[in-house]
Amino acid sequence: MSSAWRGVFAAVTTQFHSDQSLNLKSTLAHIDAMLDAGLHGLIMLGTVGENYSLEYPEKLEVLRATVDHIGGRVPVLTGVAEYTTKLASRYAVDAKEIGVDGLMVLPTMVYKTAPEETMVHYRTVARATDLPIMVYNNPVSYGVDITPAMFQELADEPTLVAIKESSENVRRITDLKNACGDRYTLLAGVDDLVLESLMLGAEGWVSGLVNAFPAENRLLWDLAEAGRWEEAREVYRWYMPLLHLDTYPKLVQYIKLAVQECGYGSETVRAPRLAIEGEERERILAIIRKGIAERPQTTASA
């Protein structure tokens, strides 16, 4: 099984009403704004989508609404972030019935699996359906590292087709290429390492800040794809203070605040997350507003 998951994929925010209930209408409107900017795909209910803050039926509700609304225009994946392998497998089956195009599978939440446990988890979820899977490797946030050697061992699972590489170690792109060749499609998963990752062979970008700056994400991607590295570096330098917001524990609050400032939705998050306040809020707003004021022209054809 091969993967056609190339380009800019949004790790989509889940929009809420002021009482923290689901706001599907706003979520879909936000998706439309990003698709208008030329995004290549969507990942619902990842970290930025507050997966583990939603109840199980709510997750399925978000997926149904999104799949129905997209109608096959771009690939729709869902994050799979559950506490047990059994529940992750059940969710994979339910997501397939709804009609998603693929899964982005995380390690089990809370319990930090040993390497052999991690591989059993991924093999079990992979065999629950025939959907293609993007393996999300983020040891910084989740405490489980899937090494190139482990990906070599997992290469006999045909539905494991892509890797979202978020170790914050850009050397991993080269190590994965050396270990696995072209067996997996590699996607950059850390916003402020994307240009380095693309130069080293990543074929896609799963982004959080794209929620607020979709046209600029597409611009950076197009310049890199065209090999226009000097221009890409200039856009990257403008973007970097914003992209850094993707790397903090409060990335969801920061990204949603940027979404609100750019007019695409609300900053409302679901508890236990709280809205940022005081000096922290003013500091993050200053970064966002400076980025908005100095944003580049969003065309790569000039």
C-alpha positions in Angstrom: 0.0 0.0 0.0 1.4 3.4 -1.0 0.5 6.8 0.4 -0.5 9.9 -1.6 -0.3 12.1 1.5 1.9 14.8 0.3 1.7 18.6 0.8 0.3 20.7 3.6 -2.1 18.9 6.0 -3.8 20.8 8.7 -4.0 19.5 12.2 -7.4 21.0 12.5 -8.7 22.8 15.6 -12.0 21.6 17.0 -14.2 24.7 17.5 -16.4 25.1 20.6 -19.2 27.4 21.7 -18.6 29.6 24.8 -20.0 26.8 27.0 -17.3 24.4 25.6 -19.9 22.4 23.6 -19.0 21.3 20.0 -19.4 24.0 17.4 -19.5 22.0 14.2 -20.7 24.8 12.0 -17.7 26.9 13.0 -15.3 23.9 12.6 -16.5 23.3 9.1 -16.4 27.0 8.1 -12.8 27.1 9.4 -12.0 24.0 7.2 -13.4 25.7 4.2 -11.2 28.8 4.7 -8.1 26.5 4.8 -9.2 24.6 1.7 -9.7 27.9 -0.1 -6.0 28.5 0.5 -5.1 25.3 -1.2 -4.4 22.8 1.6 -3.9 19.2 0.5 -5.5 17.4 3.4 -7.0 17.4 6.9 -6.2 15.6 10.1 -9.1 15.9 12.5 -8.8 15.2 16.3 -5.1 15.3 16.7 -3.4 17.1 19.5 -4.5 20.5 18.2 -8.0 19.1 17.7 -8.1 18.3 21.4 -8.8 14.6 20.8 -8.5 13.5 24.4 -10.7 16.3 25.7 -13.7 15.0 23.6 -16.0 12.1 24.6 -16.0 9.1 22.3 -19.4 9.9 20.7 -18.3 13.5 20.2 -15.3 12.3 18.2 -17.5 10.3 15.9 -19.8 13.3 15.5 -16.9 15.5 14.4 -15.8 12.9 11.9 -19.3 12.4 10.4 -19.8 16.1 9.9 -16.3 16.5 8.4 -16.5 13.6 6.0 -20.0 14.6 4.8 -18.9 18.2 4.3 -15.7 17.4 2.5 -17.2 14.9 0.1 -13.9 13.5 -1.0 -12.3 16.8 -2.0 -9.2 16.1 0.0 -8.1 13.2 2.3 -9.6 13.3 5.8 -7.6 11.5 8.5 -8.4 11.2 12.2 -6.1 11.1 15.1 -6.3 7.8 17.1 -5.4 8.7 20.7 -6.8 6.2 23.2 -5.8 4.7 26.6 -5.8 1.1 25.4 -5.0 -0.8 22.3 -8.4 -2.3 22.3 -10.2 1.0 22.4 -7.9 2.4 19.7 -8.8 -0.6 17.5 -12.5 0.0 18.1 -12.1 3.6 17.2 -10.3 2.7 14.0 -13.2 0.5 13.0 -15.8 3.2 13.8 -13.8 5.8 11.9 -13.7 3.6 8.8 -17.4 3.1 8.9 -17.9 6.8 8.9 -15.7 7.1 5.8 -12.4 8.6 6.8 -9.5 8.1 4.4 -6.9 7.2 6.9 -5.7 7.2 10.5 -3.0 9.1 12.4 -2.2 6.7 15.2 -0.6 7.8 18.5 0.9 5.6 21.2 -1.4 4.8 24.0 -2.2 7.7 26.3 -0.9 7.8 29.9 1.0 4.5 30.0 4.4 4.9 28.4 4.9 1.7 26.4 8.2 -0.1 26.1 9.5 -0.6 22.5 8.0 -4.1 22.2 4.7 -2.9 23.6 4.7 0.1 21.2 5.1 -2.2 18.2 2.4 -4.6 19.3 0.1 -1.6 19.7 0.7 -0.4 16.2 0.4 -3.8 14.7 -2.9 -4.5 16.4 -4.4 -1.2 15.4 -3.1 -1.6 11.8 -4.8 -5.0 11.6 -8.2 -3.7 12.9 -9.0 -2.2 9.5 -7.5 -1.8 6.0 -7.2 1.9 6.3 -3.8 3.5 5.6 -2.0 4.7 8.7 0.3 7.6 9.5 2.3 6.8 12.6 2.7 9.8 14.8 6.1 9.8 16.5 6.3 12.5 19.2 8.5 11.4 22.1 8.7 15.0 23.3 5.0 15.2 24.1 4.1 11.5 24.7 7.2 9.9 26.1 7.4 7.1 23.6 10.0 7.1 20.8 9.6 5.0 17.7 13.1 4.7 16.4 14.2 4.1 12.8 15.1 0.5 13.8 11.5 0.0 15.1 10.1 1.4 11.8 12.3 -1.1 10.0 10.8 -3.9 12.0 7.2 -2.6 11.4 7.8 -2.3 7.6 6.0 -5.7 7.1 2.7 -4.1 8.1 1.3 -2.9 4.7 -1.1 -0.3 6.1 1.6 1.6 8.0 2.4 3.9 5.1 3.5 7.3 6.6 5.3 8.8 9.5 4.6 12.2 11.1 8.1 12.9 12.5 7.9 15.1 15.5 10.9 14.1 17.6 12.4 17.6 17.2 15.5 15.9 15.9 15.7 16.7 12.3 18.5 14.1 11.9 15.7 11.6 12.0 14.6 12.3 8.5 18.0 11.2 7.1 18.2 8.3 9.6 14.7 7.1 8.5 15.7 7.4 4.8 18.9 5.4 5.4 17.1 2.7 7.5 13.9 2.4 5.5 14.5 4.0 2.1 11.2 5.0 0.5 9.1 2.5 2.5 7.3 5.3 4.3 6.0 8.7 3.3 7.7 11.2 5.7 5.9 14.3 6.9 7.3 17.1 9.0 5.4 17.3 12.3 7.2 20.2 14.0 6.3 23.6 12.5 9.6 25.3 13.3 11.6 22.5 11.7 9.6 22.2 8.5 12.0 23.8 6.0 14.9 21.7 7.2 12.7 18.6 7.0 11.7 19.3 3.5 15.2 19.9 2.4 16.2 16.5 3.8 13.4 14.6 2.1 10.1 15.0 3.9 7.2 15.0 1.4 4.6 16.7 3.5 3.9 18.9 6.5 1.3 18.3 9.2 1.0 21.8 10.6 -0.7 23.5 13.6 -0.2 27.2 12.6 -1.8 26.5 9.3 -5.1 27.0 11.1 -4.3 30.7 11.4 -2.1 31.2 8.4 -3.2 28.8 5.6 -2.1 30.9 2.7 1.3 31.5 4.1 1.8 27.7 4.8 0.9 27.0 1.2 3.3 29.7 0.0 6.2 28.2 2.0 5.4 24.8 0.7 5.2 26.0 -2.9 8.5 27.8 -2.7 10.2 24.8 -1.2 8.7 22.5 -3.8 10.0 24.8 -6.6 13.5 24.8 -5.1 13.3 28.5 -4.5 15.2 28.2 -1.3 16.3 31.8 -0.9 12.7 33.0 -1.1 11.5 30.2 1.1 14.1 31.2 3.8 12.7 34.7 3.8 9.2 33.5 4.4 10.5 31.1 7.0 12.2 33.8 8.9 9.1 35.9 9.0 7.0 32.9 10.1 9.4 31.5 12.7 8.2 33.4 15.8 4.7 32.1 15.0 5.9 28.6 14.2 7.6 28.5 17.6 4.1 28.6 19.2 3.6 25.0 18.0 6.3 23.7 20.3 5.0 24.7 23.8 2.7 22.8 26.2 0.0 25.4 25.6 0.3 25.1 21.8 -3.5 24.5 21.5 -4.3 27.8 23.3 -1.7 29.7 21.4 -2.8 28.4 18.0 -6.5 29.0 18.8 -5.7 32.5 19.9 -4.0 33.0 16.5 -7.1 31.5 14.8 -9.3 34.1 16.5 -7.0 37.0 15.7 -7.0 36.0 12.1 -10.8 35.8 12.0 -11.2 32.0 11.5 -12.8 31.0 14.8 -12.7 31.1 18.5 -9.9 30.7 21.0 -12.2 28.7 23.3 -10.6 25.5 24.6 -12.0 22.7 26.7 -11.0 22.1 30.3 -8.6 21.2 31.7 -7.1 23.7 29.3 -7.8 27.3 30.2 -7.6 30.5 28.2 -4.3 32.3 28.6 -4.4 35.6 30.5 -2.3 38.5 31.8 1.3 38.9 30.7 1.4 35.6 28.9 -1.6 36.6 26.8 -0.2 40.0 25.9 3.2 38.4 25.0 1.6 35.8 22.6 -0.8 38.4 21.1 2.2 40.6 20.3 3.8 37.8 18.4 0.6 37.0 16.5 -0.2 40.6 15.7 3.4 41.4 14.5 3.1 38.4 12.2 -0.2 39.5 10.8 1.1 43.1 10.2 4.2 41.8 8.4 2.8 38.9 6.6 4.3 38.3 3.1 2.4 38.4 -0.2 1.0 34.9 -0.6 1.9 33.9 -4.1 4.8 31.8 -5.2 4.4 32.7 -8.9 5.7 36.3 -8.7 
